[in-house]
Amino acid sequence: MTLKPSHQPMRRIILAEDDDSMRGFLERALERAGYYVVSFANGEEAYERIKQEPFTLLLTDIVMPRMDGIELARKASEIDPELKIMFITGFAAVILNCDVAAAKEAHVLSKPFHLKDLVREVERLLAA
């Protein structure tokens, strides 16, 4: 079941990050860079929104309560296989399970990072 394809020229990001202050910083930085951002504190709520409308990029923390970022990416990819995925994590040793189709082409940005680095990586991923 696929909604509208995400390969159309959109700059829509869905953000899932359980840390309130980090989520606010990320959202503001991306909005300043010209993106439309919808953010959620957990994967379950983000997933519900993904089922309702298309996005260009899923930017998600890996470790979150209720639904982790890897499960969110897997489920989101089932809805929209063209959705770009970027994980952000504070755990450098996190290894993505290669059996997870959503993780195969996902990018990982390790915390801490500068907001300029985030915007640059998002631009690079969406240009690919």
N, CA, C and O atoms as CSV, one atom per row, in Angstrom:
chain,resi,resn,atom,element,x,y,z
A,1,MET,N,N,0.858,-1.172,0.000
A,1,MET,CA,C,0.000,0.000,0.000
A,1,MET,C,C,0.901,1.231,0.000
A,1,MET,O,O,1.601,1.496,0.978
A,2,THR,N,N,0.882,1.960,-1.070
A,2,THR,CA,C,1.709,3.157,-1.195
A,2,THR,C,C,0.830,4.365,-1.373
A,2,THR,O,O,-0.106,4.352,-2.174
A,3,LEU,N,N,1.127,5.414,-0.628
A,3,LEU,CA,C,0.432,6.677,-0.818
A,3,LEU,C,C,1.014,7.340,-2.052
A,3,LEU,O,O,1.498,6.656,-2.954
A,4,LYS,N,N,0.974,8.630,-2.103
A,4,LYS,CA,C,1.603,9.349,-3.213
A,4,LYS,C,C,3.104,9.126,-3.136
A,4,LYS,O,O,3.675,9.117,-2.045
A,5,PRO,N,N,3.749,8.945,-4.281
A,5,PRO,CA,C,5.196,8.698,-4.237
A,5,PRO,C,C,5.971,9.876,-3.670
A,5,PRO,O,O,5.652,11.035,-3.938
A,6,SER,N,N,6.994,9.563,-2.882
A,6,SER,CA,C,7.778,10.609,-2.236
A,6,SER,C,C,8.858,11.166,-3.149
A,6,SER,O,O,9.596,12.067,-2.749
A,7,HIS,N,N,8.969,10.641,-4.388
A,7,HIS,CA,C,10.008,11.152,-5.276
A,7,HIS,C,C,9.595,12.455,-5.952
A,7,HIS,O,O,10.386,13.042,-6.692
A,8,GLN,N,N,8.372,12.916,-5.712
A,8,GLN,CA,C,7.994,14.210,-6.270
A,8,GLN,C,C,8.798,15.306,-5.567
A,8,GLN,O,O,9.280,15.099,-4.453
A,9,PRO,N,N,8.947,16.474,-6.209
A,9,PRO,CA,C,9.821,17.517,-5.647
A,9,PRO,C,C,9.220,18.154,-4.394
A,9,PRO,O,O,8.587,19.207,-4.457
A,10,MET,N,N,9.430,17.497,-3.265
A,10,MET,CA,C,8.947,18.009,-1.993
A,10,MET,C,C,10.137,18.204,-1.064
A,10,MET,O,O,11.211,17.638,-1.267
A,11,ARG,N,N,9.923,18.993,-0.076
A,11,ARG,CA,C,10.932,19.186,0.971
A,11,ARG,C,C,10.234,18.966,2.305
A,11,ARG,O,O,10.226,19.837,3.175
A,12,ARG,N,N,9.652,17.789,2.445
A,12,ARG,CA,C,8.849,17.460,3.620
A,12,ARG,C,C,9.570,16.412,4.467
A,12,ARG,O,O,9.891,15.321,3.996
A,13,ILE,N,N,9.812,16.768,5.716
A,13,ILE,CA,C,10.516,15.871,6.628
A,13,ILE,C,C,9.615,15.521,7.798
A,13,ILE,O,O,8.966,16.386,8.386
A,14,ILE,N,N,9.587,14.228,8.127
A,14,ILE,CA,C,8.937,13.799,9.360
A,14,ILE,C,C,10.063,13.415,10.320
A,14,ILE,O,O,10.941,12.618,9.987
A,15,LEU,N,N,10.018,13.991,11.499
A,15,LEU,CA,C,11.064,13.848,12.509
A,15,LEU,C,C,10.511,13.114,13.723
A,15,LEU,O,O,9.471,13.494,14.262
A,16,ALA,N,N,11.200,12.070,14.150
A,16,ALA,CA,C,10.840,11.350,15.370
A,16,ALA,C,C,12.053,11.384,16.303
A,16,ALA,O,O,13.087,10.782,16.017
A,17,GLU,N,N,11.910,12.087,17.407
A,17,GLU,CA,C,13.001,12.262,18.387
A,17,GLU,C,C,12.355,12.417,19.748
A,17,GLU,O,O,11.527,13.306,19.945
A,18,ASP,N,N,12.729,11.553,20.703
A,18,ASP,CA,C,12.078,11.583,22.012
A,18,ASP,C,C,12.605,12.664,22.946
A,18,ASP,O,O,11.942,12.990,23.930
A,19,ASP,N,N,13.769,13.226,22.671
A,19,ASP,CA,C,14.307,14.301,23.503
A,19,ASP,C,C,13.699,15.632,23.041
A,19,ASP,O,O,13.933,16.074,21.916
A,20,ASP,N,N,12.923,16.259,23.918
A,20,ASP,CA,C,12.185,17.472,23.551
A,20,ASP,C,C,13.077,18.596,23.051
A,20,ASP,O,O,12.778,19.222,22.034
A,21,SER,N,N,14.170,18.858,23.759
A,21,SER,CA,C,15.022,19.975,23.346
A,21,SER,C,C,15.731,19.663,22.026
A,21,SER,O,O,15.845,20.537,21.166
A,22,MET,N,N,16.206,18.434,21.860
A,22,MET,CA,C,16.854,18.045,20.609
A,22,MET,C,C,15.857,18.136,19.453
A,22,MET,O,O,16.197,18.632,18.379
A,23,ARG,N,N,14.641,17.664,19.667
A,23,ARG,CA,C,13.615,17.722,18.633
A,23,ARG,C,C,13.352,19.171,18.219
A,23,ARG,O,O,13.215,19.458,17.029
A,24,GLY,N,N,13.280,20.074,19.176
A,24,GLY,CA,C,13.065,21.484,18.886
A,24,GLY,C,C,14.207,22.099,18.091
A,24,GLY,O,O,13.978,22.847,17.141
A,25,PHE,N,N,15.445,21.781,18.483
A,25,PHE,CA,C,16.612,22.293,17.756
A,25,PHE,C,C,16.617,21.796,16.314
A,25,PHE,O,O,16.827,22.571,15.380
A,26,LEU,N,N,16.385,20.500,16.144
A,26,LEU,CA,C,16.398,19.913,14.803
A,26,LEU,C,C,15.298,20.509,13.926
A,26,LEU,O,O,15.524,20.851,12.765
A,27,GLU,N,N,14.128,20.622,14.496
A,27,GLU,CA,C,12.990,21.162,13.739
A,27,GLU,C,C,13.266,22.595,13.279
A,27,GLU,O,O,13.038,22.932,12.117
A,28,ARG,N,N,13.752,23.430,14.184
A,28,ARG,CA,C,14.039,24.829,13.830
A,28,ARG,C,C,15.135,24.935,12.769
A,28,ARG,O,O,15.018,25.724,11.832
A,29,ALA,N,N,16.195,24.145,12.915
A,29,ALA,CA,C,17.297,24.192,11.948
A,29,ALA,C,C,16.820,23.786,10.555
A,29,ALA,O,O,17.192,24.410,9.561
A,30,LEU,N,N,16.016,22.763,10.486
A,30,LEU,CA,C,15.533,22.290,9.191
A,30,LEU,C,C,14.515,23.256,8.579
A,30,LEU,O,O,14.490,23.448,7.364
A,31,GLU,N,N,13.689,23.853,9.412
A,31,GLU,CA,C,12.735,24.836,8.897
A,31,GLU,C,C,13.468,26.066,8.360
A,31,GLU,O,O,13.087,26.617,7.328
A,32,ARG,N,N,14.514,26.493,9.058
A,32,ARG,CA,C,15.326,27.620,8.578
A,32,ARG,C,C,15.985,27.306,7.244
A,32,ARG,O,O,16.226,28.205,6.438
A,33,ALA,N,N,16.277,26.029,7.010
A,33,ALA,CA,C,16.892,25.608,5.751
A,33,ALA,C,C,15.852,25.430,4.639
A,33,ALA,O,O,16.202,25.056,3.520
A,34,GLY,N,N,14.593,25.693,4.939
A,34,GLY,CA,C,13.559,25.660,3.914
A,34,GLY,C,C,12.707,24.403,3.862
A,34,GLY,O,O,11.944,24.213,2.916
A,35,TYR,N,N,12.826,23.551,4.857
A,35,TYR,CA,C,12.033,22.324,4.875
A,35,TYR,C,C,10.740,22.519,5.657
A,35,TYR,O,O,10.667,23.319,6.589
A,36,TYR,N,N,9.731,21.770,5.252
A,36,TYR,CA,C,8.503,21.658,6.023
A,36,TYR,C,C,8.732,20.474,6.951
A,36,TYR,O,O,9.009,19.370,6.482
A,37,VAL,N,N,8.621,20.682,8.265
A,37,VAL,CA,C,8.944,19.636,9.230
A,37,VAL,C,C,7.739,19.374,10.139
A,37,VAL,O,O,7.124,20.297,10.672
A,38,VAL,N,N,7.429,18.098,10.294
A,38,VAL,CA,C,6.427,17.652,11.248
A,38,VAL,C,C,7.171,16.754,12.222
A,38,VAL,O,O,7.836,15.806,11.804
A,39,SER,N,N,7.068,17.041,13.519
A,39,SER,CA,C,7.860,16.267,14.475
A,39,SER,C,C,6.996,15.606,15.536
A,39,SER,O,O,5.918,16.079,15.899
A,40,PHE,N,N,7.528,14.486,16.014
A,40,PHE,CA,C,6.845,13.676,17.019
A,40,PHE,C,C,7.848,13.179,18.049
A,40,PHE,O,O,9.040,13.051,17.767
A,41,ALA,N,N,7.347,12.902,19.247
A,41,ALA,CA,C,8.194,12.454,20.356
A,41,ALA,C,C,8.397,10.946,20.373
A,41,ALA,O,O,9.161,10.437,21.193
A,42,ASN,N,N,7.725,10.225,19.481
A,42,ASN,CA,C,7.901,8.776,19.451
A,42,ASN,C,C,7.552,8.224,18.076
A,42,ASN,O,O,6.911,8.893,17.265
A,43,GLY,N,N,7.977,7.015,17.833
A,43,GLY,CA,C,7.778,6.388,16.542
A,43,GLY,C,C,6.336,6.059,16.224
A,43,GLY,O,O,5.929,6.131,15.065
A,44,GLU,N,N,5.553,5.699,17.231
A,44,GLU,CA,C,4.150,5.348,16.980
A,44,GLU,C,C,3.386,6.520,16.375
A,44,GLU,O,O,2.664,6.354,15.392
A,45,GLU,N,N,3.545,7.700,16.961
A,45,GLU,CA,C,2.826,8.868,16.455
A,45,GLU,C,C,3.327,9.264,15.074
A,45,GLU,O,O,2.536,9.657,14.216
A,46,ALA,N,N,4.626,9.166,14.852
A,46,ALA,CA,C,5.185,9.477,13.536
A,46,ALA,C,C,4.631,8.505,12.493
A,46,ALA,O,O,4.280,8.912,11.386
A,47,TYR,N,N,4.556,7.243,12.843
A,47,TYR,CA,C,4.043,6.232,11.917
A,47,TYR,C,C,2.592,6.525,11.532
A,47,TYR,O,O,2.219,6.399,10.366
A,48,GLU,N,N,1.791,6.908,12.493
A,48,GLU,CA,C,0.392,7.235,12.205
A,48,GLU,C,C,0.303,8.378,11.201
A,48,GLU,O,O,-0.562,8.365,10.325
A,49,ARG,N,N,1.183,9.361,11.317
A,49,ARG,CA,C,1.174,10.500,10.391
A,49,ARG,C,C,1.659,10.076,9.003
A,49,ARG,O,O,1.128,10.538,7.994
A,50,ILE,N,N,2.661,9.201,8.949
A,50,ILE,CA,C,3.173,8.711,7.670
A,50,ILE,C,C,2.072,7.980,6.902
A,50,ILE,O,O,2.030,8.031,5.673
A,51,LYS,N,N,1.191,7.308,7.619
A,51,LYS,CA,C,0.083,6.614,6.962
A,51,LYS,C,C,-0.906,7.591,6.335
A,51,LYS,O,O,-1.679,7.207,5.457
A,52,GLN,N,N,-0.892,8.852,6.774
A,52,GLN,CA,C,-1.872,9.829,6.314
A,52,GLN,C,C,-1.386,10.698,5.163
A,52,GLN,O,O,-2.200,11.147,4.356
A,53,GLU,N,N,-0.081,10.951,5.063
A,53,GLU,CA,C,0.417,11.859,4.032
A,53,GLU,C,C,1.856,11.532,3.675
A,53,GLU,O,O,2.575,10.935,4.476
A,54,PRO,N,N,2.286,11.923,2.468
A,54,PRO,CA,C,3.638,11.598,2.022
A,54,PRO,C,C,4.691,12.561,2.571
A,54,PRO,O,O,4.417,13.734,2.826
A,55,PHE,N,N,5.890,12.034,2.743
A,55,PHE,CA,C,7.042,12.821,3.168
A,55,PHE,C,C,8.221,12.457,2.274
A,55,PHE,O,O,8.233,11.398,1.646
A,56,THR,N,N,9.198,13.333,2.224
A,56,THR,CA,C,10.400,13.107,1.445
A,56,THR,C,C,11.429,12.333,2.261
A,56,THR,O,O,12.143,11.479,1.734
A,57,LEU,N,N,11.495,12.648,3.569
A,57,LEU,CA,C,12.527,12.086,4.429
A,57,LEU,C,C,11.969,11.768,5.807
A,57,LEU,O,O,11.214,12.548,6.387
A,58,LEU,N,N,12.355,10.615,6.310
A,58,LEU,CA,C,12.124,10.255,7.703
A,58,LEU,C,C,13.450,10.440,8.417
A,58,LEU,O,O,14.436,9.774,8.101
A,59,LEU,N,N,13.467,11.350,9.384
A,59,LEU,CA,C,14.633,11.599,10.226
A,59,LEU,C,C,14.260,11.103,11.613
A,59,LEU,O,O,13.384,11.676,12.262
A,60,THR,N,N,14.912,10.050,12.071
A,60,THR,CA,C,14.485,9.432,13.323
A,60,THR,C,C,15.649,9.035,14.216
A,60,THR,O,O,16.692,8.567,13.760
A,61,ASP,N,N,15.426,9.241,15.501
A,61,ASP,CA,C,16.336,8.712,16.504
A,61,ASP,C,C,16.174,7.200,16.459
A,61,ASP,O,O,15.115,6.711,16.065
A,62,ILE,N,N,17.183,6.460,16.846
A,62,ILE,CA,C,17.071,5.006,16.857
A,62,ILE,C,C,16.440,4.527,18.153
A,62,ILE,O,O,15.526,3.703,18.133
A,63,VAL,N,N,16.921,5.036,19.278
A,63,VAL,CA,C,16.447,4.572,20.580
A,63,VAL,C,C,15.349,5.509,21.077
A,63,VAL,O,O,15.604,6.651,21.457
A,64,MET,N,N,14.106,4.987,21.062
A,64,MET,CA,C,12.941,5.759,21.537
A,64,MET,C,C,11.964,4.808,22.204
A,64,MET,O,O,11.960,3.611,21.916
A,65,PRO,N,N,11.141,5.332,23.088
A,65,PRO,CA,C,10.100,4.500,23.692
A,65,PRO,C,C,8.954,4.262,22.697
A,65,PRO,O,O,8.809,4.994,21.718
A,66,ARG,N,N,8.164,3.253,22.957
A,66,ARG,CA,C,6.940,2.907,22.211
A,66,ARG,C,C,7.198,2.285,20.848
A,66,ARG,O,O,6.604,1.251,20.539
A,67,MET,N,N,8.049,2.862,20.028
A,67,MET,CA,C,8.468,2.256,18.764
A,67,MET,C,C,9.831,2.848,18.424
A,67,MET,O,O,9.967,4.062,18.275
A,68,ASP,N,N,10.840,1.986,18.303
A,68,ASP,CA,C,12.173,2.518,18.013
A,68,ASP,C,C,12.281,2.946,16.550
A,68,ASP,O,O,11.411,2.648,15.732
A,69,GLY,N,N,13.352,3.639,16.247
A,69,GLY,CA,C,13.531,4.191,14.911
A,69,GLY,C,C,13.682,3.146,13.827
A,69,GLY,O,O,13.262,3.376,12.693
A,70,ILE,N,N,14.270,2.007,14.141
A,70,ILE,CA,C,14.448,0.960,13.143
A,70,ILE,C,C,13.100,0.361,12.755
A,70,ILE,O,O,12.828,0.143,11.574
A,71,GLU,N,N,12.264,0.096,13.748
A,71,GLU,CA,C,10.925,-0.418,13.446
A,71,GLU,C,C,10.106,0.621,12.681
A,71,GLU,O,O,9.393,0.283,11.736
A,72,LEU,N,N,10.212,1.874,13.090
A,72,LEU,CA,C,9.520,2.952,12.384
A,72,LEU,C,C,9.961,3.004,10.923
A,72,LEU,O,O,9.121,3.114,10.030
A,73,ALA,N,N,11.253,2.927,10.671
A,73,ALA,CA,C,11.769,2.972,9.303
A,73,ALA,C,C,11.260,1.794,8.481
A,73,ALA,O,O,10.893,1.951,7.316
A,74,ARG,N,N,11.242,0.629,9.087
A,74,ARG,CA,C,10.758,-0.566,8.387
A,74,ARG,C,C,9.295,-0.406,7.981
A,74,ARG,O,O,8.922,-0.665,6.837
A,75,LYS,N,N,8.478,0.022,8.934
A,75,LYS,CA,C,7.049,0.188,8.652
A,75,LYS,C,C,6.788,1.317,7.661
A,75,LYS,O,O,5.919,1.204,6.797
A,76,ALA,N,N,7.538,2.398,7.788
A,76,ALA,CA,C,7.371,3.532,6.881
A,76,ALA,C,C,7.758,3.137,5.459
A,76,ALA,O,O,7.122,3.571,4.499
A,77,SER,N,N,8.794,2.319,5.324
A,77,SER,CA,C,9.231,1.871,4.002
A,77,SER,C,C,8.215,0.958,3.340
A,77,SER,O,O,8.137,0.900,2.112
A,78,GLU,N,N,7.439,0.248,4.141
A,78,GLU,CA,C,6.369,-0.578,3.578
A,78,GLU,C,C,5.285,0.309,2.968
A,78,GLU,O,O,4.687,-0.051,1.954
A,79,ILE,N,N,5.037,1.441,3.569
A,79,ILE,CA,C,4.038,2.378,3.053
A,79,ILE,C,C,4.570,3.114,1.838
A,79,ILE,O,O,3.872,3.247,0.833
A,80,ASP,N,N,5.800,3.590,1.926
A,80,ASP,CA,C,6.401,4.361,0.832
A,80,ASP,C,C,7.842,3.901,0.624
A,80,ASP,O,O,8.747,4.386,1.303
A,81,PRO,N,N,8.062,2.978,-0.298
A,81,PRO,CA,C,9.412,2.453,-0.530
A,81,PRO,C,C,10.412,3.517,-1.011
A,81,PRO,O,O,11.620,3.298,-0.922
A,82,GLU,N,N,9.943,4.642,-1.509
A,82,GLU,CA,C,10.830,5.705,-1.999
A,82,GLU,C,C,11.245,6.682,-0.902
A,82,GLU,O,O,12.073,7.562,-1.138
A,83,LEU,N,N,10.684,6.537,0.282
A,83,LEU,CA,C,10.983,7.439,1.389
A,83,LEU,C,C,12.457,7.334,1.760
A,83,LEU,O,O,12.964,6.234,1.979
A,84,LYS,N,N,13.144,8.463,1.832
A,84,LYS,CA,C,14.543,8.499,2.273
A,84,LYS,C,C,14.547,8.400,3.796
A,84,LYS,O,O,13.633,8.886,4.460
A,85,ILE,N,N,15.586,7.766,4.342
A,85,ILE,CA,C,15.663,7.550,5.786
A,85,ILE,C,C,17.028,7.958,6.305
A,85,ILE,O,O,18.062,7.609,5.736
A,86,MET,N,N,17.005,8.710,7.405
A,86,MET,CA,C,18.239,9.060,8.100
A,86,MET,C,C,18.027,8.819,9.588
A,86,MET,O,O,17.082,9.331,10.189
A,87,PHE,N,N,18.925,8.028,10.170
A,87,PHE,CA,C,18.887,7.771,11.602
A,87,PHE,C,C,19.828,8.740,12.294
A,87,PHE,O,O,20.898,9.063,11.778
A,88,ILE,N,N,19.417,9.201,13.472
A,88,ILE,CA,C,20.307,9.969,14.330
A,88,ILE,C,C,20.402,9.197,15.643
A,88,ILE,O,O,19.397,8.711,16.163
A,89,THR,N,N,21.608,9.091,16.166
A,89,THR,CA,C,21.773,8.297,17.379
A,89,THR,C,C,22.935,8.804,18.215
A,89,THR,O,O,23.921,9.326,17.694
A,90,GLY,N,N,22.799,8.641,19.505
A,90,GLY,CA,C,23.870,8.967,20.430
A,90,GLY,C,C,24.704,7.748,20.760
A,90,GLY,O,O,25.651,7.828,21.542
A,91,PHE,N,N,24.351,6.616,20.164
A,91,PHE,CA,C,25.040,5.368,20.446
A,91,PHE,C,C,25.866,4.975,19.235
A,91,PHE,O,O,25.342,4.375,18.296
A,92,ALA,N,N,27.134,5.299,19.243
A,92,ALA,CA,C,28.013,5.060,18.094
A,92,ALA,C,C,28.108,3.580,17.742
A,92,ALA,O,O,28.382,3.233,16.594
A,93,ALA,N,N,27.885,2.707,18.721
A,93,ALA,CA,C,28.038,1.276,18.472
A,93,ALA,C,C,26.768,0.626,17.940
A,93,ALA,O,O,26.748,-0.586,17.725
A,94,VAL,N,N,25.722,1.390,17.726
A,94,VAL,CA,C,24.479,0.810,17.220
A,94,VAL,C,C,24.731,0.238,15.832
A,94,VAL,O,O,25.236,0.929,14.947
A,95,ILE,N,N,24.376,-1.028,15.649
A,95,ILE,CA,C,24.540,-1.672,14.350
A,95,ILE,C,C,23.148,-1.935,13.800
A,95,ILE,O,O,22.312,-2.553,14.459
A,96,LEU,N,N,22.910,-1.460,12.588
A,96,LEU,CA,C,21.620,-1.666,11.959
A,96,LEU,C,C,21.540,-3.087,11.419
A,96,LEU,O,O,22.485,-3.577,10.800
A,97,ASN,N,N,20.429,-3.734,11.652
A,97,ASN,CA,C,20.198,-5.088,11.175
A,97,ASN,C,C,20.061,-5.073,9.653
A,97,ASN,O,O,19.154,-4.428,9.126
A,98,CYS,N,N,20.927,-5.757,8.956
A,98,CYS,CA,C,20.928,-5.746,7.492
A,98,CYS,C,C,19.691,-6.405,6.906
A,98,CYS,O,O,19.398,-6.210,5.727
A,99,ASP,N,N,18.960,-7.178,7.696
A,99,ASP,CA,C,17.728,-7.788,7.201
A,99,ASP,C,C,16.602,-6.777,7.113
A,99,ASP,O,O,15.588,-7.039,6.466
A,100,VAL,N,N,16.758,-5.652,7.738
A,100,VAL,CA,C,15.726,-4.618,7.709
A,100,VAL,C,C,15.881,-3.850,6.396
A,100,VAL,O,O,16.855,-3.124,6.201
A,101,ALA,N,N,14.914,-4.021,5.508
A,101,ALA,CA,C,15.000,-3.390,4.186
A,101,ALA,C,C,15.153,-1.880,4.304
A,101,ALA,O,O,15.873,-1.269,3.514
A,102,ALA,N,N,14.494,-1.278,5.267
A,102,ALA,CA,C,14.542,0.177,5.422
A,102,ALA,C,C,15.928,0.657,5.791
A,102,ALA,O,O,16.296,1.790,5.477
A,103,ALA,N,N,16.710,-0.191,6.457
A,103,ALA,CA,C,18.021,0.246,6.924
A,103,ALA,C,C,19.110,0.111,5.868
A,103,ALA,O,O,20.189,0.684,6.020
A,104,LYS,N,N,18.843,-0.641,4.798
A,104,LYS,CA,C,19.891,-0.899,3.804
A,104,LYS,C,C,20.426,0.371,3.163
A,104,LYS,O,O,21.631,0.486,2.940
A,105,GLU,N,N,19.563,1.318,2.865
A,105,GLU,CA,C,20.009,2.535,2.206
A,105,GLU,C,C,19.921,3.750,3.132
A,105,GLU,O,O,20.023,4.891,2.682
A,106,ALA,N,N,19.737,3.500,4.397
A,106,ALA,CA,C,19.601,4.590,5.348
A,106,ALA,C,C,20.964,5.182,5.685
A,106,ALA,O,O,21.993,4.512,5.602
A,107,HIS,N,N,20.941,6.434,6.061
A,107,HIS,CA,C,22.150,7.116,6.507
A,107,HIS,C,C,22.076,7.250,8.020
A,107,HIS,O,O,20.989,7.323,8.593
A,108,VAL,N,N,23.233,7.281,8.662
A,108,VAL,CA,C,23.296,7.416,10.116
A,108,VAL,C,C,24.149,8.629,10.452
A,108,VAL,O,O,25.262,8.783,9.950
A,109,LEU,N,N,23.611,9.482,11.305
A,109,LEU,CA,C,24.331,10.652,11.792
A,109,LEU,C,C,24.466,10.490,13.303
A,109,LEU,O,O,23.465,10.420,14.016
A,110,SER,N,N,25.701,10.430,13.788
A,110,SER,CA,C,25.934,10.205,15.213
A,110,SER,C,C,25.928,11.508,15.993
A,110,SER,O,O,26.506,12.508,15.567
A,111,LYS,N,N,25.258,11.480,17.153
A,111,LYS,CA,C,25.258,12.617,18.063
A,111,LYS,C,C,26.577,12.586,18.824
A,111,LYS,O,O,27.091,11.495,19.072
A,112,PRO,N,N,27.141,13.697,19.200
A,112,PRO,CA,C,26.659,15.047,18.887
A,112,PRO,C,C,27.080,15.459,17.481
A,112,PRO,O,O,28.099,14.996,16.968
A,113,PHE,N,N,26.299,16.320,16.871
A,113,PHE,CA,C,26.629,16.860,15.565
A,113,PHE,C,C,26.210,18.318,15.553
A,113,PHE,O,O,25.356,18.738,16.334
A,114,HIS,N,N,26.808,19.074,14.672
A,114,HIS,CA,C,26.460,20.480,14.532
A,114,HIS,C,C,25.241,20.557,13.626
A,114,HIS,O,O,25.109,19.755,12.702
A,115,LEU,N,N,24.352,21.507,13.874
A,115,LEU,CA,C,23.147,21.628,13.068
A,115,LEU,C,C,23.469,21.869,11.592
A,115,LEU,O,O,22.719,21.434,10.719
A,116,LYS,N,N,24.571,22.554,11.307
A,116,LYS,CA,C,24.993,22.751,9.909
A,116,LYS,C,C,25.299,21.405,9.255
A,116,LYS,O,O,25.001,21.193,8.080
A,117,ASP,N,N,25.899,20.493,10.035
A,117,ASP,CA,C,26.203,19.168,9.502
A,117,ASP,C,C,24.920,18.408,9.185
A,117,ASP,O,O,24.844,17.708,8.175
A,118,LEU,N,N,23.924,18.542,10.036
A,118,LEU,CA,C,22.633,17.891,9.804
A,118,LEU,C,C,22.025,18.385,8.500
A,118,LEU,O,O,21.627,17.584,7.654
A,119,VAL,N,N,21.953,19.689,8.337
A,119,VAL,CA,C,21.351,20.264,7.132
A,119,VAL,C,C,22.125,19.828,5.893
A,119,VAL,O,O,21.519,19.497,4.874
A,120,ARG,N,N,23.441,19.822,5.964
A,120,ARG,CA,C,24.266,19.400,4.834
A,120,ARG,C,C,24.004,17.932,4.483
A,120,ARG,O,O,23.892,17.590,3.305
A,121,GLU,N,N,23.907,17.068,5.490
A,121,GLU,CA,C,23.646,15.650,5.242
A,121,GLU,C,C,22.253,15.422,4.665
A,121,GLU,O,O,22.070,14.581,3.785
A,122,VAL,N,N,21.270,16.174,5.165
A,122,VAL,CA,C,19.908,16.070,4.629
A,122,VAL,C,C,19.910,16.487,3.161
A,122,VAL,O,O,19.328,15.802,2.320
A,123,GLU,N,N,20.561,17.606,2.851
A,123,GLU,CA,C,20.643,18.075,1.462
A,123,GLU,C,C,21.291,17.021,0.571
A,123,GLU,O,O,20.808,16.747,-0.527
A,124,ARG,N,N,22.382,16.435,1.048
A,124,ARG,CA,C,23.100,15.427,0.275
A,124,ARG,C,C,22.217,14.177,0.039
A,124,ARG,O,O,22.177,13.643,-1.069
A,125,LEU,N,N,21.536,13.737,1.060
A,125,LEU,CA,C,20.675,12.567,0.948
A,125,LEU,C,C,19.521,12.808,-0.023
A,125,LEU,O,O,19.200,11.944,-0.837
A,126,LEU,N,N,18.914,13.958,0.064
A,126,LEU,CA,C,17.770,14.239,-0.796
A,126,LEU,C,C,18.186,14.515,-2.240
A,126,LEU,O,O,17.382,14.353,-3.157
A,127,ALA,N,N,19.421,14.925,-2.445
A,127,ALA,CA,C,19.907,15.171,-3.801
A,127,ALA,C,C,20.270,13.867,-4.514
A,127,ALA,O,O,20.345,13.822,-5.741
A,128,ALA,N,N,20.491,12.823,-3.742
A,128,ALA,CA,C,20.907,11.517,-4.321
A,128,ALA,C,C,19.785,10.857,-5.093
A,128,ALA,O,O,19.967,9.767,-5.635
